Amino acid sequence: MDLKPEKIQRILAKYKFHDLAVEELQKIHRLFPEMKPSTGTYTFTDSSQKDLVKLTGVIPVKYEGRSYNFPIQLWLLDSFPFTPPICLLKPTSNMVIREGKHVDARGRIHLPGLHTWDYPKSSVVGLLKEMSVKFEEDPPLSSKTAGDNKDPHELLAFVSNLKLSDGGVGHQDQQLMKVSVIGGGDLGMACVMSILSKCNVDKLVFIDVAESSTKGGSTDLEIFSVPQVEVSKDLSASAGSRVVVVTANAWSGEQSYVSVVQTNVDLYRKIIPKLAHLSPTAVMLIASQPVDIMTHVAWRQSGLPPTHVIGAGCNLDSERLSYVLDINLNTHKPAWVIGELSDNKVSVMSNVGLSSNGALEIAPGSSTTKPLLDRAFQLIKNRGQRSWSVGLSTADITNSILTNKMKAHSVSTLAQGWGGIGAEVFLSLPCVMGANGSTRLAGVSLGQEEDSKLRESVSSLSDLMSQLRI
């Protein structure tokens, strides 16, 4: 496979697992030499874009003794081969996609091998072989002039002009108000019940992950048949979700903190890429601990844009802070707790009141706001983060996404570039949340004490991330 063109080399250099990706591409070339590499800009349904390597070619399909070449295109995300490719049919203008079990109306290919992708057990070579077998059983293309019973002998050979401006990733059931909660135990159950209470959902899927140390609750939900709730142990049940809430933890008996966190990272490697593949336009909301690190890990492993991977972070503390300021101290302005979910978190206030129509911004630190914030912060300091509290906070964020509320929440997000932060770290920052994910509020100058705490968190989080095998 010719990977020498400068464009391919430049984009491949940005892949997180460059050497493994190149090795996989060479394997594909040996068995499927007609699959040719090139580069392109992949456009997701939220209009975010990413320069990626793609493979375009045909796969041989036999049907009733005849051979056909089915044109396909595979987009390799920058976390490949740990995440599966985005697979699409590539029909001509006079051909129509025959929607079926393995292909949706937009040509997105769905196979068991994609849903259960687990590198290195899974490979593109195996995927292409599976594709040939499945297409022999149910050919996915026919002529536009014929009905659904079109003779499969008239299926197309090879064409090359499929428009990919929408990424071809939109599922019809994306219109459903569907939410999935991944991980059982007290927190998972708290999220389920809070979301049912707070949000108007058509369907809520609760998946109790076998490898998670936080288990339980799924049996009771099945016994009592809670409306709108589907209980499953299969990640594929989450397909087409608007929001995917991850509460799973896999705490080990290791002595060092790094080893304990690594156990969680290893669990995420088994579930996050699959969840992102099944719901590529969803907002992924992380509630696993440590939340800033696990949100960063989820973003790296998912291949999703950073606006679509957030953590529950300091949202609970922020809502409590705003409540205390409003009720106890009569300020009537939103406030947020920002930074790392640790002793280094700090508080900031909005520049406008709750009822104002003005543009929401963070007010620069001043001698008048600091005493108020410090006093309010002391009032909420020892309230803790119990499962039911975090569940309510998670439901509030979920509701803002589902209803496109455009409310500002303090969620764990990619902080690089905010307030002069140069490192790739995730911290809680005020973000406007809506159907297209998160939009950070602009950074401001913080007081010396607050800025010092943020810088300390950036350093400690960067150090921990460097010790983890993502």
C-alpha positions in Angstrom: 0.0 0.0 0.0 1.4 3.3 -1.1 1.6 5.5 2.0 4.4 7.7 0.7 2.4 10.7 -0.6 3.1 13.7 1.6 -0.6 14.3 2.4 -1.0 10.7 3.7 2.2 10.9 5.8 1.2 14.2 7.2 -2.2 13.1 8.4 -1.0 9.6 9.6 1.7 11.4 11.7 -1.2 12.8 13.8 -2.7 9.3 14.5 -2.4 8.4 18.2 -1.2 4.9 17.4 0.7 5.7 14.2 2.9 2.5 14.0 0.0 0.2 14.6 -2.2 2.0 12.1 0.5 1.7 9.4 1.0 -2.0 10.2 -2.8 -2.6 9.8 -2.9 -0.7 6.5 -0.1 -3.0 5.1 -2.1 -6.1 6.2 -5.2 -4.7 4.3 -3.1 -4.1 1.2 -1.8 -7.7 1.2 -5.3 -9.3 1.1 -7.3 -6.5 -0.4 -5.0 -4.6 -2.8 -7.9 -2.9 -4.5 -8.5 -0.8 -1.4 -6.6 2.4 -2.1 -5.6 4.9 0.6 -6.2 8.7 0.3 -6.9 11.6 2.6 -10.0 13.7 3.1 -11.9 15.9 5.5 -14.6 14.0 7.3 -17.6 16.1 8.3 -19.6 15.0 11.3 -23.3 15.8 11.7 -22.5 18.5 14.2 -20.4 20.2 11.4 -17.1 19.5 13.1 -14.4 18.3 10.8 -11.3 16.2 10.9 -8.6 15.3 8.4 -8.4 11.6 8.2 -7.1 8.7 6.1 -9.7 6.8 4.1 -9.7 3.6 2.1 -11.8 3.4 -1.1 -12.3 0.3 -3.2 -14.5 -2.7 -3.8 -15.2 -5.9 -2.1 -16.1 -9.1 -4.0 -19.6 -10.4 -3.4 -21.0 -13.6 -4.9 -24.7 -14.0 -5.5 -26.3 -17.0 -7.1 -23.1 -18.0 -8.9 -22.3 -14.5 -10.1 -19.6 -12.1 -8.8 -20.2 -8.4 -8.1 -17.9 -5.7 -6.9 -19.5 -3.6 -4.1 -18.0 -0.1 -3.8 -17.2 0.9 -0.2 -15.4 3.6 1.7 -13.7 3.3 5.1 -12.8 6.3 7.2 -10.1 5.6 9.8 -10.4 7.7 12.9 -7.2 9.0 14.5 -7.5 6.4 17.3 -7.5 3.5 14.7 -6.9 0.6 15.1 -8.3 0.7 18.6 -11.5 2.2 17.2 -13.3 0.7 14.2 -13.5 2.4 10.8 -16.6 4.3 9.7 -17.9 2.1 6.8 -20.0 3.5 4.0 -21.5 2.2 0.7 -20.6 4.4 -2.3 -23.5 4.1 -4.8 -23.9 5.9 -8.2 -26.7 8.4 -8.8 -28.9 5.8 -10.5 -28.6 3.3 -7.7 -30.6 3.1 -4.4 -29.6 1.7 -1.1 -31.7 -1.1 0.0 -32.0 -0.4 3.7 -31.7 -3.6 5.8 -30.2 -5.3 8.8 -26.6 -4.2 8.0 -27.1 -1.0 6.1 -29.1 2.1 7.0 -30.8 4.5 4.7 -27.8 6.7 4.3 -25.4 4.0 3.4 -23.8 3.6 6.8 -22.7 -0.1 7.3 -23.5 -1.8 10.6 -22.0 -5.2 11.2 -21.6 -7.3 14.4 -17.8 -7.0 13.9 -18.1 -3.2 14.2 -20.3 -3.3 17.3 -17.9 -5.8 19.1 -14.7 -4.3 17.8 -11.8 -5.2 20.1 -8.3 -4.7 18.8 -6.1 -6.7 18.2 -8.7 -9.5 18.0 -10.6 -7.3 15.5 -9.1 -6.1 12.2 -10.2 -4.4 9.0 -9.3 -7.6 7.0 -11.7 -9.6 9.1 -14.3 -6.8 8.8 -14.1 -6.8 5.0 -14.5 -10.6 4.9 -17.5 -10.3 7.2 -18.9 -7.6 4.9 -18.7 -9.9 1.8 -20.6 -12.7 3.6 -23.3 -10.4 4.9 -23.8 -8.7 1.5 -24.1 -12.2 -0.1 -27.0 -12.9 2.3 -28.8 -9.5 1.7 -27.4 -7.4 -1.2 -27.7 -3.7 -0.1 -28.0 -2.0 -3.5 -30.4 -2.0 -6.5 -31.5 0.2 -9.4 -33.7 3.2 -8.6 -36.1 2.3 -11.4 -37.0 -1.0 -9.8 -39.0 -1.8 -6.7 -37.9 -3.5 -3.6 -37.9 -6.8 -5.4 -35.3 -5.8 -7.9 -33.3 -8.7 -9.3 -30.0 -8.6 -7.4 -28.2 -9.5 -10.7 -28.5 -5.9 -11.6 -26.6 -4.7 -8.6 -23.9 -2.2 -9.4 -20.2 -2.7 -10.2 -18.0 0.1 -9.1 -18.7 3.8 -8.7 -16.9 6.6 -7.0 -18.9 9.7 -6.3 -20.6 9.5 -2.9 -21.1 12.9 -1.2 -19.9 12.7 2.4 -20.7 16.2 3.6 -22.8 14.8 6.5 -20.4 12.0 7.2 -23.2 9.5 6.5 -23.5 8.8 10.2 -27.0 10.0 10.9 -29.3 7.3 12.1 -33.1 7.7 11.6 -33.6 6.9 15.2 -31.4 9.8 16.2 -34.7 11.7 16.4 -35.7 9.7 19.4 -35.1 11.2 22.8 -32.9 8.2 23.7 -30.4 8.2 26.6 -28.1 5.3 27.7 -26.6 4.9 31.1 -23.5 2.6 31.2 -22.6 1.1 34.6 -24.7 -0.2 37.5 -24.5 0.4 41.2 -25.8 3.3 43.2 -24.6 6.0 40.9 -25.9 4.3 37.8 -29.3 3.8 39.4 -29.3 7.4 40.6 -28.7 8.6 37.1 -31.4 6.4 35.7 -34.1 7.5 38.2 -33.0 11.2 38.0 -33.1 11.3 34.2 -36.5 9.6 34.2 -37.8 12.3 36.6 -36.1 15.3 35.0 -36.1 14.5 31.3 -38.8 13.7 28.8 -37.2 10.6 27.2 -38.7 8.2 24.7 -36.3 5.5 25.8 -33.6 5.0 28.5 -31.2 2.1 28.2 -29.5 0.9 31.3 -26.4 -1.3 30.7 -24.8 -3.1 33.6 -21.2 -3.6 32.4 -19.8 -7.0 33.5 -16.3 -5.8 34.1 -17.3 -2.8 36.2 -17.0 -2.9 40.0 -20.1 -0.8 40.3 -22.9 -3.4 39.6 -26.4 -3.8 40.6 -29.9 -2.4 40.0 -30.6 -3.9 36.6 -32.5 -6.9 38.0 -34.8 -4.7 40.1 -35.5 -2.5 37.1 -36.5 -5.6 35.1 -38.6 -7.0 38.0 -40.6 -3.8 38.4 -40.8 -3.0 34.6 -40.1 0.7 34.8 -41.7 2.5 31.8 -39.3 3.7 29.0 -36.5 1.7 30.5 -34.7 -1.1 28.7 -32.2 -3.2 30.7 -29.4 -4.8 28.8 -25.9 -6.2 29.2 -25.1 -5.6 25.5 -23.5 -2.3 24.5 -25.2 -2.4 21.1 -28.5 -1.6 22.9 -27.2 2.0 23.2 -27.1 2.6 19.5 -28.6 5.9 18.4 -28.5 7.6 21.8 -28.6 11.4 22.1 -26.7 11.2 25.4 -24.5 8.4 26.7 -23.9 8.7 30.5 -20.9 6.6 31.7 -20.8 5.7 35.4 -18.8 2.5 35.2 -15.7 2.1 37.4 -13.4 -0.8 37.8 -11.5 -0.2 41.0 -8.7 -2.7 41.6 -6.9 -3.8 44.7 -3.7 -2.1 43.5 -1.8 0.0 46.0 -0.7 2.9 43.9 -3.2 5.5 42.7 -1.8 5.3 39.2 -2.5 1.5 39.1 -6.0 2.1 40.4 -6.8 4.7 37.7 -5.1 2.4 35.0 -7.7 -0.3 35.9 -10.4 2.2 35.0 -8.6 3.2 31.8 -8.4 -0.5 30.8 -12.2 -0.8 31.3 -12.8 2.3 29.2 -10.7 0.9 26.4 -13.2 -2.0 26.1 -16.4 0.2 26.1 -15.7 3.8 25.0 -14.8 3.1 21.3 -17.8 0.9 20.9 -20.2 3.4 22.5 -18.8 6.2 20.2 -19.2 4.0 17.2 -22.8 3.0 18.0 -23.9 6.6 18.7 -21.4 8.8 16.7 -23.5 12.0 17.2 -24.2 11.6 20.9 -22.8 13.7 23.7 -20.8 11.5 26.0 -21.2 12.5 29.7 -18.6 10.9 32.0 -19.4 10.4 35.7 -16.6 7.8 36.5 -13.8 8.8 38.8 -11.5 10.6 38.7 -13.8 12.5 36.4 -11.3 14.9 34.8 -8.9 12.2 33.9 -11.6 9.7 32.8 -13.2 12.4 30.6 -9.8 13.1 29.0 -9.4 9.3 28.5 -12.9 8.9 27.0 -12.2 11.8 24.5 -8.9 10.2 23.4 -10.4 6.7 23.0 -13.7 7.8 21.4 -12.5 9.8 18.4 -15.4 12.2 19.1 -14.9 16.0 18.9 -14.1 17.5 22.3 -17.5 19.4 22.3 -19.1 16.0 22.5 -17.2 14.5 25.4 -17.7 16.1 28.8 -17.6 15.2 32.4 -20.0 15.8 35.3 -17.1 17.6 36.9 -18.0 20.6 39.2 -21.6 21.0 38.0 -23.1 19.8 41.3 -20.9 22.3 43.3 -21.8 25.0 40.8 -25.5 24.5 41.2 -25.2 24.5 45.0 -23.0 27.7 44.8 -25.5 29.5 42.7 -28.4 28.5 44.9 -26.6 29.7 48.1 -25.6 33.0 46.4 -29.2 33.5 45.3 -31.1 32.4 48.4 -28.7 33.2 51.2 -26.7 36.1 49.9 -29.3 37.7 47.5 -26.9 38.1 44.5 -29.2 36.7 41.7 -26.2 35.9 39.5 -25.1 32.5 38.2 -21.8 31.3 39.6 -19.6 28.3 38.8 -17.0 26.2 40.5 -14.2 25.6 38.0 -11.0 23.6 37.8 -10.1 20.1 38.9 -12.6 18.2 41.1 -10.3 18.4 44.1 -9.2 20.9 46.8 -7.9 23.1 44.0 -11.2 24.1 42.5 -12.1 27.8 42.6 -15.3 29.8 42.1 -16.2 32.5 39.6 -19.4 34.6 39.0 -21.3 35.7 35.9 -21.3 39.3 34.7 -25.1 39.3 34.3 -28.1 38.4 36.5 -30.3 35.4 36.2 -33.1 37.2 34.5 -30.8 39.3 32.2 -30.9 38.9 28.4 -27.3 40.0 28.1 -24.5 37.8 26.8 -23.3 35.4 29.5 -19.7 35.9 30.5 -17.5 35.2 33.4 -16.9 38.3 35.4 -13.2 39.1 36.1 -12.1 38.6 39.7 -12.7 41.7 41.9 -12.5 42.8 45.5 -16.3 42.9 45.6 -17.1 39.5 44.2 -14.4 37.5 46.0 -15.8 37.9 49.6 -19.2 36.8 48.4 -17.9 33.8 46.5 -15.6 32.8 49.4 -18.5 33.0 51.9 -20.8 31.0 49.6 -18.1 28.4 48.9 -17.7 27.8 52.7 -21.4 27.2 53.0 -21.3 24.3 50.4 -17.8 23.0 51.2 -18.7 20.0 53.3 -21.9 18.8 51.5 -20.1 16.0 49.7 -21.0 14.2 46.4 -23.3 11.4 47.1 -24.7 9.2 44.4 -28.1 10.6 44.3 -26.7 14.2 44.2 -24.5 13.4 41.3 -27.4 11.6 39.6 -29.5 14.8 39.9 -26.7 16.9 38.5 -26.1 14.5 35.6 -29.8 14.6 34.8 -29.7 18.4 34.7 -26.9 18.4 32.2 -28.7 15.7 30.1 -31.9 17.8 30.1 -30.0 20.8 28.8 -28.6 18.7 25.9 -31.9 17.0 25.0 -33.9 20.3 25.1 -31.2 22.4 23.5 -31.5 24.6 26.6 -28.2 26.5 26.1 -27.7 26.7 29.8 -24.2 27.2 31.2 -22.9 24.3 33.2 -19.5 23.8 34.8 -18.5 20.5 33.1 -15.2 18.9 32.6 -14.0 19.8 29.1 -10.8 20.2 27.1 -9.3 23.3 28.7 -6.4 23.8 26.3 -6.4 27.4 25.1 -8.7 28.7 27.9 -7.1 31.4 30.0 -3.7 30.8 28.7 -3.7 27.0 29.4 -1.3 25.4 26.9 -1.4 21.8 28.1 -3.9 19.2 26.8 -6.0 18.7 30.0 -9.6 18.5 31.0 -10.9 20.8 33.7 -14.4 22.0 34.7 -15.2 25.2 32.9 -18.5 27.0 32.3 -19.9 25.7 29.0 -23.2 26.4 27.3 -24.8 23.0 26.8 -27.2 22.2 24.0 -28.0 19.7 21.3 -24.6 20.1 19.6 -22.6 19.6 22.8 -20.6 22.2 24.7 -19.4 25.7 24.0 -16.9 27.2 26.5 -17.4 30.6 27.9 -14.4 32.9 27.2 -11.6 32.8 29.7 -10.9 35.8 32.0 -8.1 37.0 34.2 -8.3 35.2 37.6 -6.9 36.4 40.9 -3.4 35.2 41.8 -4.7 32.6 44.3 -7.2 31.2 41.9 -4.8 31.2 38.9 -2.2 29.4 41.0 -4.7 26.6 41.9 -5.6 26.1 38.3 -2.0 25.9 37.2 -1.3 23.4 40.0 -4.2 21.2 38.7 -2.9 21.5 35.1 0.5 20.2 36.2 -0.8 17.3 38.3 -3.3 16.2 35.8 -0.8 16.3 33.0 1.6 14.3 35.1 -1.0 11.6 35.8 -2.0 11.4 32.2 1.6 10.8 31.1 1.8 7.8 33.3 -1.3 6.1 31.9 -1.5 3.6 29.0 -4.5 5.1 27.2 
